[in-house]
Amino acid sequence: MTGARDQGDRVQKTDFPVLPRRCDVVVIGGGPAGSSVAALLAKAGIEVVLLEKARFPRNQVGESLIPHFWKFADLTGVSEKIEREGFITKAGGIIAWDGNIHQIAFSRFGYRRPALHVERDRFDTILLRHAESLGAQVYEQVSAKQIDLNHEQQVVVHYHNKRADTKSRIACRIVVDASGPSSLLANQLSTRRLISSHLKFIALWGYFKNARYLGLDGKSYGPEQLTEIQPATFVQSYKDGWIWHIILRNTTSVGTVIHTDRLKGMDNSGRKRFFLDTLNSMPYLQKLLAPAKFIDGSIQFRPDYSYYSTQPCGAKYYCIGDAAGFVDPIYSHGVQNAFYNAATAAVAIRATLHDPKNRERYSRICQSRMQQFYSFSRSLALGDYGEDSINRELVKSFMRSMPPLELELMLAASEATNRADNFRRLAHDAGLLAELYEGPDSCKAERMEALEL
Ligand SMILES: Cc1cc2nc3c(=O)[nH]c(=O)nc-3n(C[C@H](O)[C@H](O)[C@H](O)COP(=O)(O)OP(=O)(O)OC[C@H]3O[C@@H](n4cnc5c(N)ncnc54)[C@H](O)[C@@H]3O)c2cc1C
């Protein structure tokens, strides 16, 4: 795009994209949360500007998607583009936890549309371009720096345009912070809290070429068989934490989630050695990776792991997706949470723009919905979630309102680890455990004796 450079109030001809001075909604971040809210708002005819600090495609971890995500993809209208991409469709999961092995086949729960293993750089780019195609104005390599909420009628977002190397600002009626784990606004407002429990995790992951994978039958297959035999996401626990194995079209994502202390004082090469030694010591994983080659330089890690914001929504702002909170991704709920938050925030923002005098009310309702979903994910993923930010009544009402199929799947998944006792207790207290999960026709995780690798 050719245009003018923004220098305070002066405008001058250059090759850099010109950002508008004002719009209805500024979205910060073009991950699944930001792209989806931008798509939904643009679709409703609202003027949206999305600032993304990276240039897409950009790296992202979190490649396993559970099948619930399609309903959100349908909502923004991106489903066909995702289908056309030909991502790997997965049949379910195999979880080896504390010596017990469980298999979960999505088809047994009545799902007709597949779960996916996606390269996130590609998946996120599809979502971002889709938002753009609906009319969202997307500016990559523009980093939001500061959000000024102190004006009566507007929000001012200060940004750095990396390509032009200029600083400027944009005014809007509402800002959406979808900046992922950097939680720009929650940090600025000091509302971001680390979970106060002993579960202080860190994730360490990397990528392999030519790894074998598990089918739902518990047998291992070579990557050349992916077109005939659908893979399962494989999760295995061990004394320090748990690992994932997610086969993609050309690589395999393998990572471990462990207590922060285990990596204390390690530099890059220490982390790499620790990572490869750990994988090598795990009975099943070791076999899946035996013919594989580690891709040098692919190691990444994420500290500062589970957190939440005490006030993700306000009258003029919405923090969504990882910008609002994050829990251990053991049940692949992250992208789902981002989509859910985006859909909820889009409803509240549309209502606010039409009826500004009730803006506080819409933001409160949205916040309570988001906290409901976050609490749901957290009770599922963490055995000990403490009391902070969890509202049991909200989780129970969420359980009652969600499609029974989805809850049944999550109940089955919760049985496969020792993490989710709280989750089952809440389902029991909500009167749903017996109704959904203990009857003769209920679907459960299936016990397996062993894996044949
Ligand atoms: C180890 C690990 C494994 C995971 N596994 C899974 C999984 O299997 N399945 C699953 O569903 N989820 C998984 N997740 C979670 C999932 O990756 C996230 O929940 C999801 O990416 C959240 O989407 P988002 O849009 O909120 O944030 P992000 O995807 O992080 O996107 C945020 C965007 O904001 C941009 N940004 C940041 N700061 C600024 C700024 N100041 N200005 C402008 N732009 C900015 C970033 O460049 C980025 O593009 C995993 C997470 C981790 C850490």
The ligand as an SDF file (V2000), in Angstrom:
LIG
                    3D

 53 58  0  0  0  0  0  0  0  0999 V2000
    3.2610  -24.7970   25.0340 C   0  0  0  0  0  0  0  0  0  0  0  0
    1.8830  -24.4630   24.5610 C   0  0  0  0  0  0  0  0  0  0  0  0
    1.1180  -25.4120   23.9070 C   0  0  0  0  0  0  0  0  0  0  0  0
   -0.1700  -25.1110   23.4710 C   0  0  0  0  0  0  0  0  0  0  0  0
   -0.9230  -26.0660   22.8600 N   0  0  0  0  0  0  0  0  0  0  0  0
   -2.1750  -25.7660   22.4400 C   0  0  0  0  0  0  0  0  0  0  0  0
   -2.9450  -26.7230   21.7160 C   0  0  0  0  0  0  0  0  0  0  0  0
   -2.4920  -27.8320   21.4150 O   0  0  0  0  0  0  0  0  0  0  0  0
   -4.2060  -26.3730   21.3300 N   0  0  0  0  0  0  0  0  0  0  0  0
   -4.7300  -25.1390   21.6100 C   0  0  0  0  0  0  0  0  0  0  0  0
   -5.8930  -24.8770   21.2600 O   0  0  0  0  0  0  0  0  0  0  0  0
   -3.9950  -24.1940   22.2600 N   0  0  0  0  0  0  0  0  0  0  0  0
   -2.7440  -24.4860   22.6560 C   0  0  0  0  0  0  0  0  0  0  0  0
   -1.9900  -23.5170   23.2790 N   0  0  0  0  0  0  0  0  0  0  0  0
   -2.5920  -22.2170   23.5190 C   0  0  0  0  0  0  0  0  0  0  0  0
   -2.7270  -21.3720   22.2380 C   0  0  0  0  0  0  0  0  0  0  0  0
   -1.5070  -21.3640   21.5300 O   0  0  0  0  0  0  0  0  0  0  0  0
   -3.1410  -19.9670   22.6050 C   0  0  0  0  0  0  0  0  0  0  0  0
   -4.1560  -20.0390   23.5670 O   0  0  0  0  0  0  0  0  0  0  0  0
   -3.6430  -19.1630   21.4000 C   0  0  0  0  0  0  0  0  0  0  0  0
   -2.6070  -18.9240   20.4880 O   0  0  0  0  0  0  0  0  0  0  0  0
   -4.2150  -17.8330   21.8870 C   0  0  0  0  0  0  0  0  0  0  0  0
   -4.5530  -17.0120   20.7980 O   0  0  0  0  0  0  0  0  0  0  0  0
   -4.4810  -15.4260   20.9630 P   0  0  0  0  0  0  0  0  0  0  0  0
   -4.9990  -14.8520   19.7100 O   0  0  0  0  0  0  0  0  0  0  0  0
   -5.1080  -15.0410   22.2480 O   0  0  0  0  0  0  0  0  0  0  0  0
   -2.9260  -15.0890   21.1550 O   0  0  0  0  0  0  0  0  0  0  0  0
   -1.7000  -15.3240   20.1790 P   0  0  0  0  0  0  0  0  0  0  0  0
   -1.9030  -16.4730   19.3030 O   0  0  0  0  0  0  0  0  0  0  0  0
   -0.5010  -15.3090   21.0700 O   0  0  0  0  0  0  0  0  0  0  0  0
   -1.6850  -14.0280   19.2740 O   0  0  0  0  0  0  0  0  0  0  0  0
   -1.3410  -12.7630   19.8120 C   0  0  0  0  0  0  0  0  0  0  0  0
   -0.8210  -11.8720   18.6790 C   0  0  0  0  0  0  0  0  0  0  0  0
   -0.6220  -10.5640   19.1860 O   0  0  0  0  0  0  0  0  0  0  0  0
    0.5580  -10.0090   18.6370 C   0  0  0  0  0  0  0  0  0  0  0  0
    1.0180   -8.9640   19.5550 N   0  0  0  0  0  0  0  0  0  0  0  0
    1.5770   -9.1340   20.7840 C   0  0  0  0  0  0  0  0  0  0  0  0
    1.8460   -7.9320   21.3360 N   0  0  0  0  0  0  0  0  0  0  0  0
    1.4450   -7.0050   20.4330 C   0  0  0  0  0  0  0  0  0  0  0  0
    1.4790   -5.5840   20.4320 C   0  0  0  0  0  0  0  0  0  0  0  0
    1.9560   -4.8990   21.4710 N   0  0  0  0  0  0  0  0  0  0  0  0
    1.0120   -4.9220   19.3480 N   0  0  0  0  0  0  0  0  0  0  0  0
    0.5120   -5.6000   18.2880 C   0  0  0  0  0  0  0  0  0  0  0  0
    0.4700   -6.9640   18.2370 N   0  0  0  0  0  0  0  0  0  0  0  0
    0.9180   -7.6470   19.2990 C   0  0  0  0  0  0  0  0  0  0  0  0
    1.4840  -11.2060   18.5340 C   0  0  0  0  0  0  0  0  0  0  0  0
    2.4990  -10.9850   17.5630 O   0  0  0  0  0  0  0  0  0  0  0  0
    0.5170  -12.3230   18.1220 C   0  0  0  0  0  0  0  0  0  0  0  0
    0.4240  -12.4770   16.7200 O   0  0  0  0  0  0  0  0  0  0  0  0
   -0.6910  -23.8080   23.6890 C   0  0  0  0  0  0  0  0  0  0  0  0
    0.0960  -22.8470   24.3050 C   0  0  0  0  0  0  0  0  0  0  0  0
    1.3660  -23.1560   24.7390 C   0  0  0  0  0  0  0  0  0  0  0  0
    2.1990  -22.0950   25.4050 C   0  0  0  0  0  0  0  0  0  0  0  0
  1  2  1  0
  2  3  1  0
  2 52  2  0
  3  4  2  0
  4  5  1  0
  4 50  1  0
  5  6  2  0
  6  7  1  0
  6 13  1  0
  7  8  2  0
  7  9  1  0
  9 10  1  0
 10 11  2  0
 10 12  1  0
 12 13  2  0
 13 14  1  0
 14 15  1  0
 14 50  1  0
 15 16  1  0
 16 17  1  0
 16 18  1  0
 18 19  1  0
 18 20  1  0
 20 21  1  0
 20 22  1  0
 22 23  1  0
 23 24  1  0
 24 25  2  0
 24 26  1  0
 24 27  1  0
 27 28  1  0
 28 29  2  0
 28 30  1  0
 28 31  1  0
 31 32  1  0
 32 33  1  0
 33 34  1  0
 33 48  1  0
 34 35  1  0
 35 36  1  0
 35 46  1  0
 36 37  1  0
 36 45  1  0
 37 38  2  0
 38 39  1  0
 39 40  1  0
 39 45  2  0
 40 41  1  0
 40 42  2  0
 42 43  1  0
 43 44  2  0
 44 45  1  0
 46 47  1  0
 46 48  1  0
 48 49  1  0
 50 51  2  0
 51 52  1  0
 52 53  1  0
M  END
$$$$
